[in-house]
Amino acid sequence: MGCIDVVNPRCDGLPMSCGLEDESPVSGSVLREPVATEAKDGVGATQVPLCVDLDGTLLRTDTLLESILQLVRRAPLNVVRLLAWRLRGKPVLKAEVARRVELDATSLPERAEFLAWIQQQKDMGRKLVLCTGAASRVAHSMTERFPLFDHVLCSDANSNLSGRTKALRLVAEFGGAGFDYAGNALRDLHVWRAARSAIVVAPTLPLKLQIGRVPRIERLFQRSLSWRAFPRAIRAHQWTKNILVFAPVVGAHLFADPRALTLSALAFMAFCVTASGTYIVNDLLDLPSDRHHPAKRLRPFANGELTIAEGAAAAAALITTGFLIGYAGLGWKFCVVLSTYLLVTLWYSLSLKRRAITDILCLASLYTLRILGGSAATGIEPSFWLLAFSMFLFLSLAAAKRSAELGALDSRKEQQAGGRGYTVQDLPLLLAFGVAAAYSSVLVLALYIFHRGEILYARPEILWLLCPALLYWVSRIWLKTYRRQLHEDPVVFALTDRPSLLIALASAALVWLAT
């Protein structure tokens, strides 16, 4: 099965026989079944070829965007090359990207309901044609995964098989109204007007808004979008980490200062939306490895619940909102800290997460940047003791997260984590790093109480009870990590773990009694 080279036709419009002038509104999810329908020329519906689009129709993703993300992740400066290729035309862009990136076709999310339907059409003897704007290399990899197609039409280096060009190519191949077409985007209107009937699959928002322009709809496959998908994508449960912006207020004993609390709350909001934007960017860059992970494959972008385009738009909107909050309510100093947080996070997503040790240092620094953000927002200078304590403690928690991941790998008899710089053999050493950092944080806390307790607190002797409480908590975290009972981020675990919550409440009570 070869990929048909697409000519670049010169035309001002499709011939009248293509039916471009015919439009009809849609009502209902299925207007008629194809089996009993006769084509205009009297040919049975099962003898009319069914032409199927790939991106967004057969697949719940866009292969070009997937390839571009992999290319950018490999080397961020490839963005410059992408712009240069795009200036030479979209066919050149697709060909150059496909030449450098090989997608794992077997892992790309499919539209199961639609795939089952076209399999039924195939079983009834119908000719199936994969008609895609993707490059030849991508199209052929898809036919290996979906061997039910009899014929393939795709783009080449000179022509982009999309919209009007696709309509002309199909008319040249099968004649006006000589085929049915399954698509999902507004540009497919050109093809549907030339087709015998339209199969609309998971229509994009622009197409939904103009669905009445789609002529002769035979079947409509609605997109199933769970309301839980977006909160999962922005990882709203991770917002609790941003409570660290209140640390300078707590350290300065300004619990009752409304101005300090208001500024800290604004900083909290800015970090929440900015962090959510960076989580989306991280998920988009991690798509190939996430799809091979037993838990991460269920993330909304990995499984196709949300599209790459939706993710890019949401990430841009969230990050912009975070900086607007920071600039309007907290000033340029806070924006400098937030910018540093954003740059470090993006650097982590693009490169640092694949470097052993560097990655956990980076994660620990992101926690500390939250504290610095709270300081910049309120004007309260962070103490050396607070920064030292946070660096050791959060280095330990980052190491616990990586150790838990390696433990899960070992349980699955795997050796190398996808997109990480560790192997299972590194687990004992990583455990040692984490435990040492955890106990160092307890030592810093004890030194703080010894040197600053009498100056800042009325009853500093009460604060010494914080040390055994912290010792118990970090020891418990690492015991669970060693036993492979820690299955998530330690901070998230602590927020749902009853002993951890009791220790937090007891510690707060001790600080209040000592004040």
Buried (B, 14 or more C-beta within 10 A) or exposed (E): EEBBBBEEBEEEEBEEEBBBEEBEEBEEEEBBEBEEBEBEEEEBBBEBBBBBBBBBBBBBBBBBBBBBBBBBBEEEEBEEBBEEBEEEBBBBBBBBBBEEBEBBBEBBBBBEEBBEBBEEBBEEEBBBBBBBBBBBBBBBBBBEBBEBBBBBBBBBBEBBBBBBBBBBBBBEBBBBBBBBBBBBBBBBBBBBBBBBBBBBBBBBEEBEEEBEBBBBBBBBBEBEEEEEBBEBBBBEBBBEBBBBBBBBBBBBEBEEBEEBBEBBBBBBBBBBBBBBBBBBBBBBBBBBBBBBBEEBBEBBBBBBBBBBBBBBEBBEEBBEBBBEBBBEBBBEBBBBBBBBBBEBBBEBBBBBBBBBBBBBBBBBBBBBBBBBBBBBBBEBEBBEBBBBBBBBBBBBBBBBBBBBBBBBBBEEEBEEBBBBBBBBEBBEBBBEBBBEBBBBBBEBBBEBBEEBBEEBBEEBEBBBBBBEBBBEBBBBBBEBBBEBEBEEBBBBBBBEBEEBEEBBEEBEEBBEEBE
